[in-house]
């Protein structure tokens, strides 16, 4: 089974106040960092942007695609990303662009735990993290059906297919603090993540 990666970067960044994808994180932008970290585990990478969004420069082998419709949440981005994957890729780890503390071993472990399921999603206290999950290409028709019905919540997809709900205890060996799940929504989050990464704020 061949696994790729999908990075969703079309969010509105309302609370951050500036586009997260282009925020500097050390010598690179946040999107560039997430693409680099993810690219150490899976290939190819698809970056899904909003329709008019400007992206920082990315490696030549990164596939760039765009949401078909605006403001439709992660399922819209998932549809665009799965559609853009080459036919040779069976599944993809899906993440947002605002997780600069992503641990590559976390991604590898999620793929390993997928087994014969259609989705493997991180779940904490009953709350699923749709942007810390592995999705098979075969889930695309389900995604498109839900979007056509305006059922935009990822939980509808998880209930429709064979979903492996991964628990924190299964990930502690590779990412004890679950840093991979730490998405940055505010300037305070951003400064704290820079500090945790040992980078100047």
PyMOL CGO cylinders between C-alpha atoms (Angstrom):
from pymol import cmd
from pymol.cgo import CYLINDER

trace = [
    CYLINDER, 0.00, 0.00, 0.00, 1.34, 3.41, -0.99, 0.3, 1, 1, 1, 1, 1, 1,
    CYLINDER, 1.34, 3.41, -0.99, 0.58, 6.38, 1.26, 0.3, 1, 1, 1, 1, 1, 1,
    CYLINDER, 0.58, 6.38, 1.26, 0.71, 10.05, 0.32, 0.3, 1, 1, 1, 1, 1, 1,
    CYLINDER, 0.71, 10.05, 0.32, -0.01, 13.18, 2.30, 0.3, 1, 1, 1, 1, 1, 1,
    CYLINDER, -0.01, 13.18, 2.30, -2.60, 15.96, 2.07, 0.3, 1, 1, 1, 1, 1, 1,
    CYLINDER, -2.60, 15.96, 2.07, -2.07, 19.34, 3.73, 0.3, 1, 1, 1, 1, 1, 1,
    CYLINDER, -2.07, 19.34, 3.73, -5.11, 21.61, 3.99, 0.3, 1, 1, 1, 1, 1, 1,
    CYLINDER, -5.11, 21.61, 3.99, -4.10, 25.26, 4.00, 0.3, 1, 1, 1, 1, 1, 1,
    CYLINDER, -4.10, 25.26, 4.00, -7.25, 27.14, 2.99, 0.3, 1, 1, 1, 1, 1, 1,
    CYLINDER, -7.25, 27.14, 2.99, -8.59, 28.05, 6.42, 0.3, 1, 1, 1, 1, 1, 1,
    CYLINDER, -8.59, 28.05, 6.42, -9.56, 31.65, 7.16, 0.3, 1, 1, 1, 1, 1, 1,
    CYLINDER, -9.56, 31.65, 7.16, -7.04, 32.20, 10.02, 0.3, 1, 1, 1, 1, 1, 1,
    CYLINDER, -7.04, 32.20, 10.02, -9.53, 34.58, 11.67, 0.3, 1, 1, 1, 1, 1, 1,
    CYLINDER, -9.53, 34.58, 11.67, -8.14, 34.32, 15.19, 0.3, 1, 1, 1, 1, 1, 1,
    CYLINDER, -8.14, 34.32, 15.19, -4.51, 34.40, 14.07, 0.3, 1, 1, 1, 1, 1, 1,
    CYLINDER, -4.51, 34.40, 14.07, -5.12, 37.57, 12.06, 0.3, 1, 1, 1, 1, 1, 1,
    CYLINDER, -5.12, 37.57, 12.06, -2.72, 36.59, 9.24, 0.3, 1, 1, 1, 1, 1, 1,
    CYLINDER, -2.72, 36.59, 9.24, -2.62, 33.57, 6.89, 0.3, 1, 1, 1, 1, 1, 1,
    CYLINDER, -2.62, 33.57, 6.89, -1.14, 30.66, 8.83, 0.3, 1, 1, 1, 1, 1, 1,
    CYLINDER, -1.14, 30.66, 8.83, 0.44, 29.02, 5.77, 0.3, 1, 1, 1, 1, 1, 1,
    CYLINDER, 0.44, 29.02, 5.77, 2.85, 31.93, 5.32, 0.3, 1, 1, 1, 1, 1, 1,
    CYLINDER, 2.85, 31.93, 5.32, 3.70, 32.52, 8.98, 0.3, 1, 1, 1, 1, 1, 1,
    CYLINDER, 3.70, 32.52, 8.98, 7.47, 32.23, 9.52, 0.3, 1, 1, 1, 1, 1, 1,
    CYLINDER, 7.47, 32.23, 9.52, 8.66, 29.32, 11.62, 0.3, 1, 1, 1, 1, 1, 1,
    CYLINDER, 8.66, 29.32, 11.62, 12.43, 29.47, 11.83, 0.3, 1, 1, 1, 1, 1, 1,
    CYLINDER, 12.43, 29.47, 11.83, 13.95, 29.69, 8.33, 0.3, 1, 1, 1, 1, 1, 1,
    CYLINDER, 13.95, 29.69, 8.33, 10.76, 28.51, 6.60, 0.3, 1, 1, 1, 1, 1, 1,
    CYLINDER, 10.76, 28.51, 6.60, 7.03, 29.18, 6.65, 0.3, 1, 1, 1, 1, 1, 1,
    CYLINDER, 7.03, 29.18, 6.65, 4.64, 27.03, 8.63, 0.3, 1, 1, 1, 1, 1, 1,
    CYLINDER, 4.64, 27.03, 8.63, 3.33, 25.35, 5.46, 0.3, 1, 1, 1, 1, 1, 1,
    CYLINDER, 3.33, 25.35, 5.46, 6.85, 24.68, 4.19, 0.3, 1, 1, 1, 1, 1, 1,
    CYLINDER, 6.85, 24.68, 4.19, 7.77, 23.11, 7.52, 0.3, 1, 1, 1, 1, 1, 1,
    CYLINDER, 7.77, 23.11, 7.52, 4.71, 20.84, 7.64, 0.3, 1, 1, 1, 1, 1, 1,
    CYLINDER, 4.71, 20.84, 7.64, 5.28, 19.76, 4.01, 0.3, 1, 1, 1, 1, 1, 1,
    CYLINDER, 5.28, 19.76, 4.01, 8.95, 19.01, 4.78, 0.3, 1, 1, 1, 1, 1, 1,
    CYLINDER, 8.95, 19.01, 4.78, 8.16, 16.98, 7.91, 0.3, 1, 1, 1, 1, 1, 1,
    CYLINDER, 8.16, 16.98, 7.91, 5.35, 15.06, 6.25, 0.3, 1, 1, 1, 1, 1, 1,
    CYLINDER, 5.35, 15.06, 6.25, 7.46, 14.46, 3.15, 0.3, 1, 1, 1, 1, 1, 1,
    CYLINDER, 7.46, 14.46, 3.15, 9.95, 12.52, 5.24, 0.3, 1, 1, 1, 1, 1, 1,
    CYLINDER, 9.95, 12.52, 5.24, 7.31, 9.81, 5.73, 0.3, 1, 1, 1, 1, 1, 1,
    CYLINDER, 7.31, 9.81, 5.73, 4.94, 9.85, 2.74, 0.3, 1, 1, 1, 1, 1, 1,
    CYLINDER, 4.94, 9.85, 2.74, 5.01, 10.85, -0.90, 0.3, 1, 1, 1, 1, 1, 1,
    CYLINDER, 5.01, 10.85, -0.90, 3.62, 12.59, -2.85, 0.3, 1, 1, 1, 1, 1, 1,
    CYLINDER, 3.62, 12.59, -2.85, 2.26, 15.55, -0.90, 0.3, 1, 1, 1, 1, 1, 1,
    CYLINDER, 2.26, 15.55, -0.90, -0.85, 17.44, -2.04, 0.3, 1, 1, 1, 1, 1, 1,
    CYLINDER, -0.85, 17.44, -2.04, -1.33, 21.00, -0.77, 0.3, 1, 1, 1, 1, 1, 1,
    CYLINDER, -1.33, 21.00, -0.77, -4.98, 22.10, -0.88, 0.3, 1, 1, 1, 1, 1, 1,
    CYLINDER, -4.98, 22.10, -0.88, -5.44, 25.87, -1.00, 0.3, 1, 1, 1, 1, 1, 1,
    CYLINDER, -5.44, 25.87, -1.00, -8.42, 28.19, -1.14, 0.3, 1, 1, 1, 1, 1, 1,
    CYLINDER, -8.42, 28.19, -1.14, -9.31, 29.35, -4.64, 0.3, 1, 1, 1, 1, 1, 1,
    CYLINDER, -9.31, 29.35, -4.64, -7.42, 32.66, -4.62, 0.3, 1, 1, 1, 1, 1, 1,
    CYLINDER, -7.42, 32.66, -4.62, -4.91, 31.84, -1.90, 0.3, 1, 1, 1, 1, 1, 1,
    CYLINDER, -4.91, 31.84, -1.90, -1.23, 32.62, -2.43, 0.3, 1, 1, 1, 1, 1, 1,
    CYLINDER, -1.23, 32.62, -2.43, 1.13, 29.92, -1.18, 0.3, 1, 1, 1, 1, 1, 1,
    CYLINDER, 1.13, 29.92, -1.18, 4.81, 30.10, -0.28, 0.3, 1, 1, 1, 1, 1, 1,
    CYLINDER, 4.81, 30.10, -0.28, 7.25, 28.36, -2.59, 0.3, 1, 1, 1, 1, 1, 1,
    CYLINDER, 7.25, 28.36, -2.59, 7.04, 24.57, -2.25, 0.3, 1, 1, 1, 1, 1, 1,
    CYLINDER, 7.04, 24.57, -2.25, 9.18, 21.71, -3.61, 0.3, 1, 1, 1, 1, 1, 1,
    CYLINDER, 9.18, 21.71, -3.61, 8.54, 20.91, -7.28, 0.3, 1, 1, 1, 1, 1, 1,
    CYLINDER, 8.54, 20.91, -7.28, 7.08, 17.50, -6.51, 0.3, 1, 1, 1, 1, 1, 1,
    CYLINDER, 7.08, 17.50, -6.51, 4.32, 18.94, -4.29, 0.3, 1, 1, 1, 1, 1, 1,
    CYLINDER, 4.32, 18.94, -4.29, 0.94, 18.80, -6.05, 0.3, 1, 1, 1, 1, 1, 1,
    CYLINDER, 0.94, 18.80, -6.05, -1.07, 22.00, -5.57, 0.3, 1, 1, 1, 1, 1, 1,
    CYLINDER, -1.07, 22.00, -5.57, -4.84, 21.92, -5.90, 0.3, 1, 1, 1, 1, 1, 1,
    CYLINDER, -4.84, 21.92, -5.90, -7.70, 24.13, -4.76, 0.3, 1, 1, 1, 1, 1, 1,
    CYLINDER, -7.70, 24.13, -4.76, -11.08, 23.83, -3.05, 0.3, 1, 1, 1, 1, 1, 1,
    CYLINDER, -11.08, 23.83, -3.05, -13.94, 23.56, -5.50, 0.3, 1, 1, 1, 1, 1, 1,
    CYLINDER, -13.94, 23.56, -5.50, -16.19, 25.66, -3.25, 0.3, 1, 1, 1, 1, 1, 1,
    CYLINDER, -16.19, 25.66, -3.25, -15.30, 28.11, -0.49, 0.3, 1, 1, 1, 1, 1, 1,
    CYLINDER, -15.30, 28.11, -0.49, -16.05, 27.86, 3.25, 0.3, 1, 1, 1, 1, 1, 1,
    CYLINDER, -16.05, 27.86, 3.25, -17.15, 24.22, 3.24, 0.3, 1, 1, 1, 1, 1, 1,
    CYLINDER, -17.15, 24.22, 3.24, -14.76, 22.95, 5.88, 0.3, 1, 1, 1, 1, 1, 1,
    CYLINDER, -14.76, 22.95, 5.88, -12.37, 20.02, 5.92, 0.3, 1, 1, 1, 1, 1, 1,
    CYLINDER, -12.37, 20.02, 5.92, -14.52, 17.67, 3.80, 0.3, 1, 1, 1, 1, 1, 1,
    CYLINDER, -14.52, 17.67, 3.80, -14.22, 20.08, 0.86, 0.3, 1, 1, 1, 1, 1, 1,
    CYLINDER, -14.22, 20.08, 0.86, -10.45, 20.11, 1.26, 0.3, 1, 1, 1, 1, 1, 1,
    CYLINDER, -10.45, 20.11, 1.26, -10.39, 16.34, 1.63, 0.3, 1, 1, 1, 1, 1, 1,
    CYLINDER, -10.39, 16.34, 1.63, -12.31, 15.95, -1.62, 0.3, 1, 1, 1, 1, 1, 1,
    CYLINDER, -12.31, 15.95, -1.62, -9.85, 18.17, -3.50, 0.3, 1, 1, 1, 1, 1, 1,
    CYLINDER, -9.85, 18.17, -3.50, -6.86, 16.39, -1.97, 0.3, 1, 1, 1, 1, 1, 1,
    CYLINDER, -6.86, 16.39, -1.97, -8.08, 12.84, -2.67, 0.3, 1, 1, 1, 1, 1, 1,
    CYLINDER, -8.08, 12.84, -2.67, -8.98, 13.81, -6.24, 0.3, 1, 1, 1, 1, 1, 1,
    CYLINDER, -8.98, 13.81, -6.24, -5.48, 15.16, -6.83, 0.3, 1, 1, 1, 1, 1, 1,
    CYLINDER, -5.48, 15.16, -6.83, -3.64, 12.05, -5.62, 0.3, 1, 1, 1, 1, 1, 1,
    CYLINDER, -3.64, 12.05, -5.62, -2.01, 9.95, -8.35, 0.3, 1, 1, 1, 1, 1, 1,
    CYLINDER, -2.01, 9.95, -8.35, -3.74, 6.65, -9.11, 0.3, 1, 1, 1, 1, 1, 1,
    CYLINDER, -3.74, 6.65, -9.11, -0.84, 4.73, -7.61, 0.3, 1, 1, 1, 1, 1, 1,
    CYLINDER, -0.84, 4.73, -7.61, -1.54, 6.11, -4.11, 0.3, 1, 1, 1, 1, 1, 1,
    CYLINDER, -1.54, 6.11, -4.11, -3.95, 4.08, -1.97, 0.3, 1, 1, 1, 1, 1, 1,
    CYLINDER, -3.95, 4.08, -1.97, -4.33, 6.34, 1.05, 0.3, 1, 1, 1, 1, 1, 1,
    CYLINDER, -4.33, 6.34, 1.05, -3.19, 9.66, 2.48, 0.3, 1, 1, 1, 1, 1, 1,
    CYLINDER, -3.19, 9.66, 2.48, -2.42, 11.12, 5.88, 0.3, 1, 1, 1, 1, 1, 1,
    CYLINDER, -2.42, 11.12, 5.88, -4.37, 14.37, 6.11, 0.3, 1, 1, 1, 1, 1, 1,
    CYLINDER, -4.37, 14.37, 6.11, -3.29, 17.33, 8.20, 0.3, 1, 1, 1, 1, 1, 1,
    CYLINDER, -3.29, 17.33, 8.20, -3.71, 21.08, 8.43, 0.3, 1, 1, 1, 1, 1, 1,
    CYLINDER, -3.71, 21.08, 8.43, -0.85, 23.49, 7.74, 0.3, 1, 1, 1, 1, 1, 1,
    CYLINDER, -0.85, 23.49, 7.74, -0.79, 24.87, 11.29, 0.3, 1, 1, 1, 1, 1, 1,
    CYLINDER, -0.79, 24.87, 11.29, 0.84, 21.92, 13.10, 0.3, 1, 1, 1, 1, 1, 1,
    CYLINDER, 0.84, 21.92, 13.10, 4.54, 22.86, 12.96, 0.3, 1, 1, 1, 1, 1, 1,
    CYLINDER, 4.54, 22.86, 12.96, 5.36, 20.47, 15.83, 0.3, 1, 1, 1, 1, 1, 1,
    CYLINDER, 5.36, 20.47, 15.83, 4.21, 17.47, 13.77, 0.3, 1, 1, 1, 1, 1, 1,
    CYLINDER, 4.21, 17.47, 13.77, 6.16, 14.30, 14.61, 0.3, 1, 1, 1, 1, 1, 1,
    CYLINDER, 6.16, 14.30, 14.61, 6.86, 12.19, 11.50, 0.3, 1, 1, 1, 1, 1, 1,
    CYLINDER, 6.86, 12.19, 11.50, 6.77, 8.96, 13.53, 0.3, 1, 1, 1, 1, 1, 1,
    CYLINDER, 6.77, 8.96, 13.53, 3.17, 9.81, 14.50, 0.3, 1, 1, 1, 1, 1, 1,
    CYLINDER, 3.17, 9.81, 14.50, 2.21, 9.76, 10.82, 0.3, 1, 1, 1, 1, 1, 1,
    CYLINDER, 2.21, 9.76, 10.82, 3.96, 6.43, 10.24, 0.3, 1, 1, 1, 1, 1, 1,
    CYLINDER, 3.96, 6.43, 10.24, 2.20, 4.92, 13.27, 0.3, 1, 1, 1, 1, 1, 1,
    CYLINDER, 2.20, 4.92, 13.27, -1.23, 6.10, 12.11, 0.3, 1, 1, 1, 1, 1, 1,
    CYLINDER, -1.23, 6.10, 12.11, -0.65, 4.45, 8.72, 0.3, 1, 1, 1, 1, 1, 1,
    CYLINDER, -0.65, 4.45, 8.72, 0.47, 1.28, 10.49, 0.3, 1, 1, 1, 1, 1, 1,
    CYLINDER, 0.47, 1.28, 10.49, -2.70, 1.24, 12.62, 0.3, 1, 1, 1, 1, 1, 1,
    CYLINDER, -2.70, 1.24, 12.62, -4.93, 1.65, 9.56, 0.3, 1, 1, 1, 1, 1, 1,
    CYLINDER, -4.93, 1.65, 9.56, -5.05, -2.09, 8.91, 0.3, 1, 1, 1, 1, 1, 1,
    CYLINDER, -5.05, -2.09, 8.91, -7.98, -2.96, 6.63, 0.3, 1, 1, 1, 1, 1, 1,
    CYLINDER, -7.98, -2.96, 6.63, -10.03, 0.07, 7.70, 0.3, 1, 1, 1, 1, 1, 1,
    CYLINDER, -10.03, 0.07, 7.70, -11.08, 2.91, 5.41, 0.3, 1, 1, 1, 1, 1, 1,
    CYLINDER, -11.08, 2.91, 5.41, -10.05, 5.63, 7.87, 0.3, 1, 1, 1, 1, 1, 1,
    CYLINDER, -10.05, 5.63, 7.87, -7.79, 5.78, 10.91, 0.3, 1, 1, 1, 1, 1, 1,
    CYLINDER, -7.79, 5.78, 10.91, -8.53, 8.90, 12.96, 0.3, 1, 1, 1, 1, 1, 1,
    CYLINDER, -8.53, 8.90, 12.96, -7.08, 10.15, 16.22, 0.3, 1, 1, 1, 1, 1, 1,
    CYLINDER, -7.08, 10.15, 16.22, -9.74, 10.32, 18.93, 0.3, 1, 1, 1, 1, 1, 1,
    CYLINDER, -9.74, 10.32, 18.93, -9.41, 11.89, 22.39, 0.3, 1, 1, 1, 1, 1, 1,
    CYLINDER, -9.41, 11.89, 22.39, -12.21, 11.71, 24.96, 0.3, 1, 1, 1, 1, 1, 1,
    CYLINDER, -12.21, 11.71, 24.96, -14.68, 10.86, 22.22, 0.3, 1, 1, 1, 1, 1, 1,
    CYLINDER, -14.68, 10.86, 22.22, -13.63, 13.79, 20.02, 0.3, 1, 1, 1, 1, 1, 1,
    CYLINDER, -13.63, 13.79, 20.02, -12.22, 12.80, 16.62, 0.3, 1, 1, 1, 1, 1, 1,
    CYLINDER, -12.22, 12.80, 16.62, -9.45, 14.83, 14.97, 0.3, 1, 1, 1, 1, 1, 1,
    CYLINDER, -9.45, 14.83, 14.97, -10.27, 14.71, 11.23, 0.3, 1, 1, 1, 1, 1, 1,
    CYLINDER, -10.27, 14.71, 11.23, -7.02, 16.50, 10.35, 0.3, 1, 1, 1, 1, 1, 1,
    CYLINDER, -7.02, 16.50, 10.35, -4.89, 13.92, 12.13, 0.3, 1, 1, 1, 1, 1, 1,
    CYLINDER, -4.89, 13.92, 12.13, -6.13, 10.96, 10.15, 0.3, 1, 1, 1, 1, 1, 1,
    CYLINDER, -6.13, 10.96, 10.15, -5.45, 8.55, 7.31, 0.3, 1, 1, 1, 1, 1, 1,
    CYLINDER, -5.45, 8.55, 7.31, -8.06, 8.22, 4.55, 0.3, 1, 1, 1, 1, 1, 1,
    CYLINDER, -8.06, 8.22, 4.55, -8.26, 5.70, 1.72, 0.3, 1, 1, 1, 1, 1, 1,
    CYLINDER, -8.26, 5.70, 1.72, -8.85, 7.04, -1.78, 0.3, 1, 1, 1, 1, 1, 1,
    CYLINDER, -8.85, 7.04, -1.78, -11.92, 4.79, -1.83, 0.3, 1, 1, 1, 1, 1, 1,
    CYLINDER, -11.92, 4.79, -1.83, -13.67, 7.10, 0.65, 0.3, 1, 1, 1, 1, 1, 1,
    CYLINDER, -13.67, 7.10, 0.65, -13.92, 9.82, -2.03, 0.3, 1, 1, 1, 1, 1, 1,
    CYLINDER, -13.92, 9.82, -2.03, -17.44, 8.84, -3.25, 0.3, 1, 1, 1, 1, 1, 1,
    CYLINDER, -17.44, 8.84, -3.25, -18.67, 8.98, 0.36, 0.3, 1, 1, 1, 1, 1, 1,
    CYLINDER, -18.67, 8.98, 0.36, -17.08, 12.43, 0.79, 0.3, 1, 1, 1, 1, 1, 1,
    CYLINDER, -17.08, 12.43, 0.79, -18.70, 13.70, -2.42, 0.3, 1, 1, 1, 1, 1, 1,
    CYLINDER, -18.70, 13.70, -2.42, -22.09, 12.28, -1.42, 0.3, 1, 1, 1, 1, 1, 1,
    CYLINDER, -22.09, 12.28, -1.42, -21.98, 14.02, 1.96, 0.3, 1, 1, 1, 1, 1, 1,
    CYLINDER, -21.98, 14.02, 1.96, -20.95, 17.33, 0.38, 0.3, 1, 1, 1, 1, 1, 1,
    CYLINDER, -20.95, 17.33, 0.38, -23.82, 17.05, -2.10, 0.3, 1, 1, 1, 1, 1, 1,
    CYLINDER, -23.82, 17.05, -2.10, -26.19, 16.68, 0.86, 0.3, 1, 1, 1, 1, 1, 1,
    CYLINDER, -26.19, 16.68, 0.86, -24.56, 19.61, 2.73, 0.3, 1, 1, 1, 1, 1, 1,
    CYLINDER, -24.56, 19.61, 2.73, -23.53, 17.20, 5.48, 0.3, 1, 1, 1, 1, 1, 1,
    CYLINDER, -23.53, 17.20, 5.48, -20.24, 18.95, 6.17, 0.3, 1, 1, 1, 1, 1, 1,
    CYLINDER, -20.24, 18.95, 6.17, -19.23, 17.41, 9.49, 0.3, 1, 1, 1, 1, 1, 1,
    CYLINDER, -19.23, 17.41, 9.49, -16.50, 14.75, 9.21, 0.3, 1, 1, 1, 1, 1, 1,
    CYLINDER, -16.50, 14.75, 9.21, -18.32, 12.60, 11.80, 0.3, 1, 1, 1, 1, 1, 1,
    CYLINDER, -18.32, 12.60, 11.80, -20.84, 11.70, 9.08, 0.3, 1, 1, 1, 1, 1, 1,
    CYLINDER, -20.84, 11.70, 9.08, -18.00, 10.22, 7.05, 0.3, 1, 1, 1, 1, 1, 1,
    CYLINDER, -18.00, 10.22, 7.05, -16.57, 8.32, 10.03, 0.3, 1, 1, 1, 1, 1, 1,
    CYLINDER, -16.57, 8.32, 10.03, -19.98, 6.76, 10.64, 0.3, 1, 1, 1, 1, 1, 1,
    CYLINDER, -19.98, 6.76, 10.64, -20.40, 5.77, 6.97, 0.3, 1, 1, 1, 1, 1, 1,
    CYLINDER, -20.40, 5.77, 6.97, -17.21, 3.73, 6.53, 0.3, 1, 1, 1, 1, 1, 1,
    CYLINDER, -17.21, 3.73, 6.53, -14.96, 1.37, 8.49, 0.3, 1, 1, 1, 1, 1, 1,
    CYLINDER, -14.96, 1.37, 8.49, -13.21, 3.79, 10.84, 0.3, 1, 1, 1, 1, 1, 1,
    CYLINDER, -13.21, 3.79, 10.84, -10.40, 2.92, 13.23, 0.3, 1, 1, 1, 1, 1, 1,
    CYLINDER, -10.40, 2.92, 13.23, -10.54, 5.33, 16.16, 0.3, 1, 1, 1, 1, 1, 1,
    CYLINDER, -10.54, 5.33, 16.16, -6.98, 5.57, 17.46, 0.3, 1, 1, 1, 1, 1, 1,
    CYLINDER, -6.98, 5.57, 17.46, -6.60, 6.28, 21.18, 0.3, 1, 1, 1, 1, 1, 1,
    CYLINDER, -6.60, 6.28, 21.18, -3.81, 8.39, 22.79, 0.3, 1, 1, 1, 1, 1, 1,
    CYLINDER, -3.81, 8.39, 22.79, -2.35, 5.34, 24.56, 0.3, 1, 1, 1, 1, 1, 1,
    CYLINDER, -2.35, 5.34, 24.56, -1.60, 3.82, 21.15, 0.3, 1, 1, 1, 1, 1, 1,
    CYLINDER, -1.60, 3.82, 21.15, 0.55, 6.83, 20.20, 0.3, 1, 1, 1, 1, 1, 1,
    CYLINDER, 0.55, 6.83, 20.20, 2.55, 7.54, 23.37, 0.3, 1, 1, 1, 1, 1, 1,
    CYLINDER, 2.55, 7.54, 23.37, 5.56, 5.56, 22.16, 0.3, 1, 1, 1, 1, 1, 1,
    CYLINDER, 5.56, 5.56, 22.16, 6.00, 7.84, 19.13, 0.3, 1, 1, 1, 1, 1, 1,
    CYLINDER, 6.00, 7.84, 19.13, 4.58, 11.20, 20.29, 0.3, 1, 1, 1, 1, 1, 1,
    CYLINDER, 4.58, 11.20, 20.29, 4.17, 11.19, 24.11, 0.3, 1, 1, 1, 1, 1, 1,
    CYLINDER, 4.17, 11.19, 24.11, 2.90, 14.77, 24.32, 0.3, 1, 1, 1, 1, 1, 1,
    CYLINDER, 2.90, 14.77, 24.32, 0.81, 14.48, 21.14, 0.3, 1, 1, 1, 1, 1, 1,
    CYLINDER, 0.81, 14.48, 21.14, 2.59, 17.54, 19.73, 0.3, 1, 1, 1, 1, 1, 1,
    CYLINDER, 2.59, 17.54, 19.73, 1.33, 16.51, 16.29, 0.3, 1, 1, 1, 1, 1, 1,
    CYLINDER, 1.33, 16.51, 16.29, -2.19, 17.50, 17.33, 0.3, 1, 1, 1, 1, 1, 1,
    CYLINDER, -2.19, 17.50, 17.33, -1.20, 21.01, 18.44, 0.3, 1, 1, 1, 1, 1, 1,
    CYLINDER, -1.20, 21.01, 18.44, -2.70, 23.30, 15.86, 0.3, 1, 1, 1, 1, 1, 1,
    CYLINDER, -2.70, 23.30, 15.86, -2.08, 27.02, 16.25, 0.3, 1, 1, 1, 1, 1, 1,
    CYLINDER, -2.08, 27.02, 16.25, -5.11, 29.31, 16.26, 0.3, 1, 1, 1, 1, 1, 1,
    CYLINDER, -5.11, 29.31, 16.26, -3.94, 32.46, 18.03, 0.3, 1, 1, 1, 1, 1, 1,
    CYLINDER, -3.94, 32.46, 18.03, -0.77, 34.59, 18.23, 0.3, 1, 1, 1, 1, 1, 1,
    CYLINDER, -0.77, 34.59, 18.23, -0.27, 33.16, 21.73, 0.3, 1, 1, 1, 1, 1, 1,
    CYLINDER, -0.27, 33.16, 21.73, -0.36, 29.60, 20.33, 0.3, 1, 1, 1, 1, 1, 1,
    CYLINDER, -0.36, 29.60, 20.33, 2.15, 30.64, 17.70, 0.3, 1, 1, 1, 1, 1, 1,
    CYLINDER, 2.15, 30.64, 17.70, 4.61, 32.17, 20.16, 0.3, 1, 1, 1, 1, 1, 1,
    CYLINDER, 4.61, 32.17, 20.16, 4.34, 29.14, 22.48, 0.3, 1, 1, 1, 1, 1, 1,
    CYLINDER, 4.34, 29.14, 22.48, 5.05, 26.74, 19.59, 0.3, 1, 1, 1, 1, 1, 1,
    CYLINDER, 5.05, 26.74, 19.59, 8.09, 28.76, 18.50, 0.3, 1, 1, 1, 1, 1, 1,
    CYLINDER, 8.09, 28.76, 18.50, 9.39, 28.59, 22.06, 0.3, 1, 1, 1, 1, 1, 1,
    CYLINDER, 9.39, 28.59, 22.06, 8.77, 24.84, 22.30, 0.3, 1, 1, 1, 1, 1, 1,
    CYLINDER, 8.77, 24.84, 22.30, 10.63, 24.35, 19.02, 0.3, 1, 1, 1, 1, 1, 1,
    CYLINDER, 10.63, 24.35, 19.02, 13.58, 26.36, 20.36, 0.3, 1, 1, 1, 1, 1, 1,
    CYLINDER, 13.58, 26.36, 20.36, 13.07, 29.14, 17.83, 0.3, 1, 1, 1, 1, 1, 1,
    CYLINDER, 13.07, 29.14, 17.83, 13.05, 32.90, 18.42, 0.3, 1, 1, 1, 1, 1, 1,
    CYLINDER, 13.05, 32.90, 18.42, 9.63, 34.52, 18.65, 0.3, 1, 1, 1, 1, 1, 1,
]
cmd.load_cgo(trace, "trace")
